[in-house]
Amino acid sequence: MTTSDSEAWGMDIHKWDWTPGVGVISILHYFEASGDPKVMEFLEQWVEKNKEKAAEAKVVNSMAPYALFPELYRRTNNLFYLDEAVKIGDWMLREAPRTREGALEHTVTEKASFPEQVWADTIFMAVLFLARLAAVTGRKDYAEEALLQTELHFKLLQDETTGVLFHGWNCKAGDHMSAAKWTRANAWVVIGFPLIVKELKGLVQVPTHLVDQYRALVDGLLTYRAANGLWHTVMDRPEFYQETSGSAGIAAGIMCSVRLGLLDPSYLDHTASTCSAVIGQVDESGLVQSVSGGTPIKNTIEDYNTIPVIPTLYGQGLTLILLSEMIQTAALTR
């Protein structure tokens, strides 16, 4: 993949995959913070333009765009959104590939296979959709599956010593492969978890131990943050470059969790420097800088430092989610 190809891949919103999926999820998050009707109009138009591409991308990692559908159905009462979401939800329950532990296998649209692998990314890319579908339909089977997947990912990925997450788990080998403490992997869970818990209320009881594991994750992450508020792309390797998207996702997740009552308000004190540092990475044209390109689990930790830095929709998106959380936090603290 050349640099130009990489940039085209990273910023092409008119596909049906995880990259534009994160982009449109973030736009929905901004709508919830701003209430701007033009934002909702854009999302409806995006689905209309790109919905035919969905059939070509029926893998776990491309479920992300469907996370729009429950809210679009709530807002419009258009049964298309509900019917399509239920079809995909049922596919995830009955047909989506799973590992021997029952976790969703991280399948992708690219010409690559990761058999028996569990990635932290799946929480945001697929489990969030299931939780939102559970909330809009009231179906307990969706809710139970979303909770099960969240518990399994914490069980398989969390480092008991530090509380942070490894990038992935190989169920066949029984190891974390390169055992990288990759920052963006942690970000997907830090922001994904509170959004999932929000949707599951009233359908299933989220166990106390899972909330405790989440708090341990956040506490562990804060010990690795650099003095300027950002995290390095592999958090325990301070000689590696600092990475904006993961840093934005972590700060956004902390703010969201405070807003939803999962973390004490004192945690907001830890987000100020990160917010400033992330905003400082936005250039005059609005592009978020220092965002690492697509990152499968690498063979060695050193390989993570060779991932090219390119503009991406998930870099834009995680930063937009952070800005949206800043809007909502400011409104609550006035």
C-alpha positions in Angstrom: 0.0 0.0 0.0 1.6 3.3 -1.0 1.2 6.5 1.0 -1.4 7.9 -1.3 -3.4 4.6 -1.2 -3.1 4.7 2.6 -4.5 8.2 2.8 -7.3 7.4 0.4 -8.2 4.3 2.5 -8.1 6.3 5.7 -10.3 9.2 4.6 -12.8 7.5 2.3 -16.1 7.8 4.1 -18.2 6.3 1.2 -17.4 2.6 2.0 -19.0 0.1 4.4 -16.3 -0.8 6.8 -14.9 0.0 10.2 -13.0 3.1 9.2 -16.1 5.1 7.9 -18.1 3.3 10.6 -16.1 5.0 13.3 -16.5 8.3 11.3 -20.3 8.1 11.2 -20.6 6.8 14.8 -18.7 9.9 15.9 -20.9 12.2 13.8 -23.9 10.6 15.6 -22.2 11.3 19.0 -21.8 14.9 17.9 -25.5 15.1 17.0 -26.4 13.9 20.5 -24.2 16.7 22.0 -25.3 19.4 19.6 -28.8 18.5 18.5 -28.1 20.0 15.1 -30.7 18.6 12.7 -28.3 19.0 9.7 -26.1 16.3 11.3 -28.9 13.8 11.4 -29.8 14.7 7.8 -26.3 13.9 6.8 -26.3 10.5 8.5 -29.6 9.5 6.8 -28.1 10.6 3.4 -24.9 8.6 4.1 -26.8 5.4 4.7 -28.9 5.9 1.6 -25.8 6.4 -0.5 -23.8 3.5 0.9 -26.3 0.9 2.1 -25.9 -1.3 -1.0 -22.2 -1.8 -0.1 -23.1 -3.5 3.2 -23.8 -6.9 1.7 -20.2 -7.0 0.5 -18.7 -6.4 3.9 -20.5 -8.9 6.2 -17.7 -9.4 8.7 -17.3 -8.6 12.4 -15.1 -5.6 11.9 -17.5 -4.0 9.4 -20.4 -4.0 11.7 -19.6 -0.5 12.9 -21.9 1.5 10.6 -24.9 -0.4 11.8 -24.4 1.3 15.2 -26.3 4.2 13.6 -29.4 2.2 12.8 -31.1 2.0 16.2 -30.9 5.8 16.7 -32.0 6.4 13.1 -35.0 4.2 13.6 -35.9 6.0 16.9 -35.7 9.4 15.1 -37.5 8.5 11.9 -39.6 5.4 12.5 -38.4 4.1 9.2 -38.6 0.3 9.4 -35.7 -0.1 7.0 -33.3 0.7 9.8 -34.9 -1.6 12.2 -35.3 -4.5 9.8 -31.7 -4.3 8.5 -30.4 -4.0 12.1 -32.3 -7.1 13.2 -31.0 -9.1 10.3 -27.5 -8.3 11.2 -28.1 -8.7 14.9 -29.4 -12.2 14.3 -26.4 -13.0 12.0 -24.1 -12.0 14.9 -26.0 -14.2 17.3 -26.2 -17.3 15.1 -23.6 -17.2 12.4 -20.7 -14.8 13.1 -17.5 -16.8 13.7 -16.5 -17.3 17.3 -13.4 -18.6 19.0 -13.4 -21.7 21.2 -14.1 -19.4 24.3 -17.2 -18.0 22.5 -15.7 -14.6 21.8 -16.4 -13.0 18.4 -13.5 -13.8 16.1 -12.0 -10.6 14.6 -12.9 -11.1 10.9 -12.1 -8.2 8.5 -12.9 -7.1 4.9 -9.2 -7.0 3.9 -7.6 -10.0 2.4 -6.3 -11.3 5.7 -7.5 -14.0 8.2 -7.0 -14.0 11.9 -8.4 -17.4 13.0 -9.2 -17.8 16.7 -8.0 -14.2 17.4 -9.8 -11.8 19.8 -9.1 -8.1 19.3 -10.0 -5.2 21.6 -11.3 -3.3 18.6 -14.4 -5.6 18.4 -16.0 -4.0 21.4 -16.4 -0.7 19.5 -16.9 -2.2 16.0 -19.5 -4.8 16.8 -20.6 -5.1 20.4 -21.7 -1.5 20.6 -24.1 -2.1 17.8 -25.5 -5.2 19.5 -26.1 -3.2 22.7 -27.9 -0.4 20.9 -30.0 -2.9 19.0 -30.9 -4.5 22.3 -32.1 -1.2 23.7 -34.3 -0.3 20.7 -35.9 -3.7 20.4 -36.0 -4.7 24.1 -34.6 -8.1 23.1 -32.8 -9.7 26.0 -30.8 -12.1 23.8 -29.0 -9.2 22.2 -28.3 -7.6 25.5 -27.0 -10.8 27.0 -24.7 -11.4 24.0 -23.3 -7.8 24.2 -22.6 -8.3 27.9 -21.0 -11.7 27.4 -18.8 -10.4 24.6 -17.7 -7.5 26.9 -16.9 -9.8 29.7 -15.0 -12.2 27.5 -12.9 -9.4 26.0 -11.9 -8.2 29.4 -11.2 -11.7 30.6 -8.9 -12.5 27.6 -7.2 -9.2 27.1 -6.7 -7.5 30.5 -3.3 -7.6 32.1 -3.8 -8.5 35.7 -0.7 -6.6 36.8 -1.3 -3.2 35.2 -5.0 -3.3 34.4 -4.5 -2.2 30.8 -5.4 -4.3 27.8 -3.2 -6.2 25.4 -4.1 -5.7 21.7 -5.2 -9.2 21.1 -5.5 -12.9 22.2 -4.8 -16.0 20.2 -7.2 -18.7 21.5 -5.4 -21.5 19.8 -2.0 -20.6 21.1 -3.3 -19.4 24.4 -1.2 -16.2 24.4 -1.3 -12.5 23.6 1.0 -12.9 20.6 3.4 -9.9 20.6 1.7 -8.8 23.9 1.7 -5.2 22.9 -0.1 -2.7 25.1 -1.3 -0.8 22.1 -2.9 2.5 23.0 -5.7 2.6 20.4 -6.8 -0.9 21.3 -7.4 0.3 24.9 -9.2 3.4 23.6 -11.8 1.4 21.7 -12.8 -0.2 25.1 -12.5 2.9 27.2 -15.0 4.7 25.1 -17.0 1.7 24.0 -17.7 0.3 27.5 -19.7 3.3 28.9 -21.7 3.5 25.7 -22.6 -0.2 25.9 -23.5 -0.1 29.6 -25.8 2.9 28.9 -27.7 0.8 26.4 -28.0 -2.3 28.6 -29.7 -0.6 31.5 -33.0 -2.2 32.3 -32.3 -5.3 30.2 -29.4 -7.0 32.0 -27.5 -6.4 35.2 -23.9 -5.3 34.5 -21.9 -7.2 37.2 -19.9 -5.1 39.7 -16.7 -7.0 38.9 -16.9 -5.8 35.3 -17.2 -2.1 36.3 -14.3 -2.7 38.7 -12.2 -4.1 35.8 -13.1 -1.1 33.7 -11.9 1.3 36.5 -8.7 -0.8 36.8 -8.2 -0.3 33.1 -8.6 3.5 33.3 -6.3 3.7 36.4 -3.7 1.6 34.7 -3.8 3.8 31.6 -3.3 7.0 33.5 0.1 5.6 34.8 1.3 5.5 31.2 0.3 8.9 30.1 3.1 11.2 29.0 3.6 14.6 30.7 1.9 16.5 27.8 -1.3 14.4 28.2 -0.8 12.0 25.2 -0.1 8.3 25.1 2.6 6.7 23.0 1.4 4.4 20.3 2.6 1.5 22.5 2.0 3.0 25.9 4.9 1.4 27.8 7.4 2.3 25.1 8.1 6.1 25.6 10.6 6.1 22.7 7.8 5.3 20.3 5.8 8.2 18.7 2.8 9.7 20.5 -0.5 8.8 18.9 -3.5 11.2 18.8 -6.5 8.9 18.1 -5.9 6.6 21.0 -5.3 9.5 23.3 -8.5 11.2 22.2 -10.5 7.9 22.7 -9.2 7.4 26.2 -9.9 10.9 27.3 -13.4 10.8 25.7 -14.1 7.5 27.4 -13.2 8.9 30.8 -15.4 11.9 30.3 -18.3 9.8 29.1 -17.9 7.4 32.0 -18.0 10.3 34.5 -21.1 11.7 32.8 -22.8 8.3 33.0 -21.8 7.7 36.6 -19.3 4.9 36.0 -16.3 7.0 37.2 -16.0 9.6 40.0 -16.0 13.2 38.8 -12.5 13.6 40.1 -11.4 11.7 37.0 -12.2 14.8 34.9 -9.0 16.3 36.4 -7.0 13.8 34.4 -8.5 14.8 31.1 -7.7 18.5 30.8 -4.1 18.1 29.5 -5.1 15.4 27.1 -7.9 17.6 25.7 -5.5 20.4 25.1 -2.8 18.2 23.6 -5.3 16.5 21.2 -6.7 19.9 20.1 -3.1 21.0 19.5 -2.9 18.1 16.9 -5.7 19.5 14.8 -4.3 21.6 11.9 -5.7 24.6 10.2 -7.7 22.5 7.7 -9.2 20.4 10.5 -7.1 17.3 9.9 -6.0 15.4 13.0 -2.3 14.8 13.0 -0.1 12.0 14.4 -2.7 9.2 13.8 -1.3 5.8 13.2 -2.6 3.9 10.1 -4.5 0.6 10.2 -2.8 -1.7 12.7 -3.3 -5.5 12.9 -1.6 -7.3 15.7 2.1 -7.1 14.8 4.7 -9.9 15.1 6.8 -7.8 17.4 6.2 -4.7 19.6 8.9 -2.9 17.6 6.8 -3.3 14.5 4.1 -1.0 16.0 6.6 1.9 15.8 6.8 1.5 12.0 3.1 2.0 11.3 2.8 5.1 9.1 1.1 8.2 10.4 -1.7 9.3 8.1 -5.0 11.2 8.2 -7.9 8.8 9.0 -11.6 8.9 9.7 -11.1 7.2 13.0 -8.6 9.8 14.0 -11.1 12.5 13.0 -13.9 10.5 14.7 -12.3 9.8 18.1 -11.3 13.5 18.2 -14.9 14.5 17.4 -16.2 12.2 20.1 -13.8 13.9 22.6 -15.0 17.4 21.5 -18.6 16.2 21.9 -17.9 15.0 25.4 -16.3 18.3 26.2 -19.5 20.0 25.1 -21.6 17.8 27.2 -19.3 18.0 30.2 -19.3 21.8 30.0 -23.1 21.8 29.9 -23.3 19.6 33.1 -20.8 21.7 35.0 -22.3 25.1 34.4 
